[in-house]
């Protein structure tokens, strides 16, 4: 049985083209993804379009993938990290 700590999300390392690496909380990443989806509606896949609410779309992205191609040559990547030993 997997250890429950495997599913804890303390923070995310976020890599964005043209920006320095950032450490964001889950809520901060959710807000960032909602903003990106609002600014770039064309990046929504048919899978994301199943969700009518932008918050649900962003949450689905957080839970199922770790990268979003924002535009040609522009990307956003995120990885879960634990801040405690």
N, CA and C atoms as a LAMMPS dump frame, in Angstrom:
ITEM: TIMESTEP
0
ITEM: NUMBER OF ATOMS
255
ITEM: BOX BOUNDS ff ff ff
-5.0000000000000000e+02 5.0000000000000000e+02
-5.0000000000000000e+02 5.0000000000000000e+02
-5.0000000000000000e+02 5.0000000000000000e+02
ITEM: ATOMS id mol type element x y z
1 1 1 N 0.853 -1.181 0
2 1 2 C 0 0 0
3 1 3 C 0.897 1.241 0
4 2 1 N 0.644 2.198 -0.888
5 2 2 C 1.476 3.396 -0.942
6 2 3 C 1.358 4.234 0.325
7 3 1 N 2.442 4.864 0.655
8 3 2 C 2.475 5.768 1.806
9 3 3 C 1.67 7.019 1.461
10 4 1 N 0.745 7.47 2.339
11 4 2 C -0.068 8.665 2.057
12 4 3 C 0.767 9.918 1.807
13 5 1 N 1.99 9.957 2.307
14 5 2 C 2.833 11.141 2.083
15 5 3 C 3.118 11.332 0.589
16 6 1 N 3.004 10.248 -0.179
17 6 2 C 3.244 10.339 -1.626
18 6 3 C 2.241 11.28 -2.302
19 7 1 N 1.094 11.494 -1.664
20 7 2 C 0.05 12.3 -2.286
21 7 3 C -0.087 13.692 -1.677
22 8 1 N 0.845 14.059 -0.811
23 8 2 C 0.822 15.396 -0.234
24 8 3 C 1.437 16.386 -1.219
25 9 1 N 0.828 17.532 -1.325
26 9 2 C 1.31 18.579 -2.225
27 9 3 C 1.686 19.789 -1.388
28 10 1 N 2.943 19.867 -0.969
29 10 2 C 3.388 21.002 -0.166
30 10 3 C 3.538 22.247 -1.028
31 11 1 N 4.162 22.063 -2.18
32 11 2 C 4.442 23.197 -3.061
33 11 3 C 4.734 22.66 -4.453
34 12 1 N 4.849 23.578 -5.375
35 12 2 C 5.184 23.231 -6.752
36 12 3 C 6.376 24.059 -7.2
37 13 1 N 7.303 23.42 -7.904
38 13 2 C 8.336 24.141 -8.62
39 13 3 C 7.712 24.452 -9.974
40 14 1 N 7.717 25.726 -10.36
41 14 2 C 7.087 26.151 -11.602
42 14 3 C 8.155 26.743 -12.518
43 15 1 N 8.205 26.206 -13.733
44 15 2 C 9.115 26.698 -14.759
45 15 3 C 8.267 27.317 -15.859
46 16 1 N 8.599 28.542 -16.198
47 16 2 C 7.842 29.269 -17.216
48 16 3 C 8.832 29.92 -18.164
49 17 1 N 8.592 29.771 -19.454
50 17 2 C 9.511 30.352 -20.423
51 17 3 C 9.659 31.851 -20.173
52 18 1 N 10.92 32.297 -20.165
53 18 2 C 11.199 33.712 -19.977
54 18 3 C 11.187 34.175 -18.535
55 19 1 N 11.007 33.264 -17.568
56 19 2 C 10.955 33.626 -16.149
57 19 3 C 11.878 32.724 -15.337
58 20 1 N 12.244 33.184 -14.162
59 20 2 C 13.031 32.369 -13.241
60 20 3 C 12.138 31.31 -12.606
61 21 1 N 12.767 30.251 -12.109
62 21 2 C 12.051 29.202 -11.394
63 21 3 C 11.323 29.796 -10.195
64 22 1 N 10.111 29.319 -9.949
65 22 2 C 9.311 29.803 -8.826
66 22 3 C 8.869 28.626 -7.968
67 23 1 N 8.658 28.872 -6.7
68 23 2 C 8.028 27.905 -5.799
69 23 3 C 6.658 28.485 -5.451
70 24 1 N 5.595 27.735 -5.786
71 24 2 C 4.23 28.204 -5.547
72 24 3 C 3.477 27.204 -4.684
73 25 1 N 2.553 27.705 -3.903
74 25 2 C 1.643 26.837 -3.156
75 25 3 C 0.628 26.266 -4.151
76 26 1 N -0.085 25.211 -3.771
77 26 2 C -1.127 24.691 -4.66
78 26 3 C -2.158 25.761 -5.055
79 27 1 N -2.553 26.61 -4.112
80 27 2 C -3.525 27.665 -4.428
81 27 3 C -2.95 28.687 -5.407
82 28 1 N -1.676 29.025 -5.24
83 28 2 C -1.036 29.984 -6.154
84 28 3 C -0.929 29.405 -7.563
85 29 1 N -0.587 28.115 -7.668
86 29 2 C -0.521 27.488 -8.988
87 29 3 C -1.907 27.429 -9.618
88 30 1 N -2.911 27.102 -8.839
89 30 2 C -4.277 27.061 -9.355
90 30 3 C -4.673 28.426 -9.914
91 31 1 N -4.363 29.479 -9.187
92 31 2 C -4.665 30.841 -9.64
93 31 3 C -3.92 31.16 -10.932
94 32 1 N -2.652 30.759 -11.007
95 32 2 C -1.848 31.01 -12.209
96 32 3 C -2.43 30.279 -13.418
97 33 1 N -2.822 29.017 -13.229
98 33 2 C -3.405 28.257 -14.333
99 33 3 C -4.736 28.847 -14.785
100 34 1 N -5.562 29.29 -13.851
101 34 2 C -6.826 29.935 -14.212
102 34 3 C -6.552 31.176 -15.051
103 35 1 N -5.563 31.961 -14.645
104 35 2 C -5.206 33.178 -15.377
105 35 3 C -4.717 32.85 -16.784
106 36 1 N -3.868 31.851 -16.902
107 36 2 C -3.347 31.473 -18.223
108 36 3 C -4.472 30.972 -19.121
109 37 1 N -5.374 30.17 -18.581
110 37 2 C -6.497 29.684 -19.376
111 37 3 C -7.406 30.826 -19.82
112 38 1 N -7.554 31.853 -18.982
113 38 2 C -8.369 33.018 -19.359
114 38 3 C -7.693 33.836 -20.447
115 39 1 N -6.374 33.977 -20.359
116 39 2 C -5.628 34.781 -21.335
117 39 3 C -5.395 34.04 -22.654
118 40 1 N -5.38 32.709 -22.603
119 40 2 C -5.098 31.882 -23.788
120 40 3 C -6.159 30.791 -23.932
121 41 1 N -7.39 31.15 -24.259
122 41 2 C -8.459 30.139 -24.336
123 41 3 C -8.198 29.058 -25.386
124 42 1 N -7.336 29.346 -26.363
125 42 2 C -7.036 28.383 -27.417
126 42 3 C -6.195 27.202 -26.931
127 43 1 N -5.622 27.256 -25.722
128 43 2 C -4.809 26.147 -25.22
129 43 3 C -5.656 25.054 -24.58
130 44 1 N -6.946 25.289 -24.462
131 44 2 C -7.826 24.284 -23.848
132 44 3 C -8.024 23.109 -24.806
133 45 1 N -7.678 21.936 -24.327
134 45 2 C -7.867 20.715 -25.107
135 45 3 C -9.326 20.291 -25.026
136 46 1 N -9.756 19.39 -25.921
137 46 2 C -11.128 18.874 -25.821
138 46 3 C -11.401 18.243 -24.446
139 47 1 N -10.377 17.632 -23.855
140 47 2 C -10.536 17.051 -22.523
141 47 3 C -10.876 18.12 -21.496
142 48 1 N -10.205 19.28 -21.575
143 48 2 C -10.495 20.372 -20.637
144 48 3 C -11.868 20.983 -20.877
145 49 1 N -12.314 20.971 -22.113
146 49 2 C -13.597 21.582 -22.45
147 49 3 C -14.778 20.822 -21.834
148 50 1 N -14.506 19.615 -21.314
149 50 2 C -15.571 18.879 -20.616
150 50 3 C -15.992 19.612 -19.355
151 51 1 N -15.094 20.43 -18.82
152 51 2 C -15.365 21.183 -17.602
153 51 3 C -15.748 22.611 -17.978
154 52 1 N -16.886 23.059 -17.518
155 52 2 C -17.331 24.41 -17.876
156 52 3 C -16.694 25.475 -16.993
157 53 1 N -16.334 25.111 -15.771
158 53 2 C -15.775 26.061 -14.817
159 53 3 C -14.247 26.157 -14.977
160 54 1 N -13.696 27.37 -15.134
161 54 2 C -12.241 27.525 -15.272
162 54 3 C -11.456 26.954 -14.092
163 55 1 N -12.016 27.007 -12.896
164 55 2 C -11.33 26.439 -11.73
165 55 3 C -11.223 24.924 -11.866
166 56 1 N -12.289 24.292 -12.334
167 56 2 C -12.26 22.844 -12.555
168 56 3 C -11.256 22.487 -13.643
169 57 1 N -11.187 23.304 -14.696
170 57 2 C -10.215 23.059 -15.766
171 57 3 C -8.79 23.127 -15.224
172 58 1 N -8.503 24.158 -14.441
173 58 2 C -7.161 24.331 -13.878
174 58 3 C -6.834 23.197 -12.905
175 59 1 N -7.785 22.822 -12.08
176 59 2 C -7.559 21.735 -11.121
177 59 3 C -7.288 20.421 -11.859
178 60 1 N -8.014 20.182 -12.94
179 60 2 C -7.794 18.974 -13.742
180 60 3 C -6.377 18.981 -14.312
181 61 1 N -5.925 20.118 -14.796
182 61 2 C -4.546 20.217 -15.292
183 61 3 C -3.548 19.882 -14.185
184 62 1 N -3.745 20.451 -13.008
185 62 2 C -2.835 20.203 -11.889
186 62 3 C -2.765 18.725 -11.539
187 63 1 N -3.879 18.029 -11.643
188 63 2 C -3.955 16.64 -11.21
189 63 3 C -3.547 15.633 -12.278
190 64 1 N -3.54 16.033 -13.543
191 64 2 C -3.325 15.047 -14.6
192 64 3 C -2.12 15.299 -15.491
193 65 1 N -1.514 16.453 -15.389
194 65 2 C -0.375 16.743 -16.26
195 65 3 C 0.617 17.634 -15.533
196 66 1 N 1.717 17.943 -16.178
197 66 2 C 2.708 18.817 -15.538
198 66 3 C 3.249 19.85 -16.528
199 67 1 N 2.569 20.006 -17.662
200 67 2 C 3.058 20.964 -18.653
201 67 3 C 1.894 21.501 -19.478
202 68 1 N 2.02 22.758 -19.863
203 68 2 C 1.03 23.39 -20.721
204 68 3 C 1.771 24.232 -21.748
205 69 1 N 1.54 23.952 -23.025
206 69 2 C 2.115 24.764 -24.093
207 69 3 C 1.209 25.981 -24.266
208 70 1 N 1.723 27.142 -23.891
209 70 2 C 0.924 28.367 -23.895
210 70 3 C 0.819 28.941 -25.298
211 71 1 N 1.93 28.947 -26.004
212 71 2 C 1.993 29.407 -27.392
213 71 3 C 3.268 28.827 -27.979
214 72 1 N 3.486 28.946 -29.282
215 72 2 C 4.727 28.391 -29.849
216 72 3 C 5.961 28.947 -29.123
217 73 1 N 6.737 28.043 -28.536
218 73 2 C 7.941 28.441 -27.822
219 73 3 C 7.716 28.895 -26.394
220 74 1 N 6.479 28.968 -25.943
221 74 2 C 6.177 29.387 -24.566
222 74 3 C 5.502 28.227 -23.833
223 75 1 N 5.957 27.972 -22.625
224 75 2 C 5.452 26.831 -21.879
225 75 3 C 5.326 27.163 -20.398
226 76 1 N 4.624 26.308 -19.695
227 76 2 C 4.541 26.352 -18.244
228 76 3 C 4.637 24.897 -17.784
229 77 1 N 5.572 24.619 -16.877
230 77 2 C 5.737 23.283 -16.314
231 77 3 C 5.672 23.391 -14.802
232 78 1 N 5.124 22.363 -14.128
233 78 2 C 5.038 22.377 -12.673
234 78 3 C 5.272 20.962 -12.144
235 79 1 N 5.946 20.92 -11.003
236 79 2 C 6.306 19.664 -10.364
237 79 3 C 6.074 19.759 -8.865
238 80 1 N 5.436 18.762 -8.29
239 80 2 C 5.169 18.744 -6.859
240 80 3 C 6.484 18.531 -6.107
241 81 1 N 6.666 19.285 -5.037
242 81 2 C 7.816 19.092 -4.147
243 81 3 C 7.329 19.086 -2.71
244 82 1 N 8.035 18.335 -1.865
245 82 2 C 7.777 18.331 -0.428
246 82 3 C 8.841 19.176 0.221
247 83 1 N 8.48 20.032 1.125
248 83 2 C 9.411 20.96 1.735
249 83 3 C 10.004 20.429 3.044
250 84 1 N 9.497 19.312 3.566
251 84 2 C 10.002 18.72 4.798
252 84 3 C 10.727 17.429 4.495
253 85 1 N 11.618 17.043 5.408
254 85 2 C 12.27 15.744 5.291
255 85 3 C 11.431 14.708 5.976
